[in-house]
Amino acid sequence: MPRGARGGHSTSTGRTIADVLLADGADVNHQLVKSGWCWWYVPKDTVLERLEGEAREAKLELWTDASPVPPWKFRKSRRGRRAGMC
């Protein structure tokens, strides 16, 4: 169960960036990046950068793909397309 969030701020696109903490103090962001489920996003966060590097090296989850597409590139490629249209 989540305990809370810290350090939240909004990006220029309105997305909220924050550290999500569980009741036991575990950082959800760190766990997701370490497990290979997401990209490291926050500039200058050396912990997340290191965890992503380790996940990439171990070829965990999304890093099993030889050329995974980051979400920001995927969204950019989809701009201007109508829903349901390829």
N, C-alpha and C positions, 0 to 999 in steps of 0.2 A: 504494500500500500504506500502511495507517495506520501512523503513527509512535507515536501514543499519545493520551492524553487528559489534560486538566488541569482543575483547578477543580471536580471532580465532587462533587455532593451529591445527596441524595435528597429528593424532594418528600414531602408528607404522604400521597400516594397510592402511594409506593414507586417512582416513576419516577426514573431517574438523569438529572441535568442536568450536562453537561460540554462542554468545548470539545474537539472531535476534530481532531487535526492529522495531515496527511499527511507523508510523508518529506521533501518539499520545503518543509515549514513552512506550507503552505496550510491555512487554517482551513476545515474542511468546513462548519461551521455558517454561516459568512459566505457561502460559495459557494452553499449551498442557498437561503438567504434572498435573496441578490442575484439569483439566477436565477428567483425566483418560485415555488419548489417548496414552500415552507413558511412558516409564520407566525413572527414574532418573538415570543418567549415570555419571555425573561429581563427582569424589570423593571430599569430604570435602565441597560440596555445601549444606549447612544446609537448605537453603530456598527450594531448589528442593527436598531435602530429606523430609522436613516437608510437602510440597505440595503433594508428592506422598503418604505419610502416610495418609493424610486426604482423598485423592481420594480412596485409598484402603479401609479405614474405611467406607466411604460412598458407596462403591461398585459401583463406576462410571466406565462406559465403559469397558475397558479390565479387570477391577477388578470385574466384574460380574461373570467371569469365576472362578471356585473354584481353578483351577490350570493353570493360564496363563503361556505360555512358553515365556521366554525372547528371544528377537531376537538373541542374541549371542549364546544361547543354540540351537535354531532352526537352525541357520546357521551351527553350529558344527555338528548337527545331519544329515545335508544334504551334508556334505563334501564327496567328492568321488563319488557322484551319478551323473549320466548324466542328462542333462535337459530333463524333460518329463518322467523320469523313477522313479518309486517308490521303 
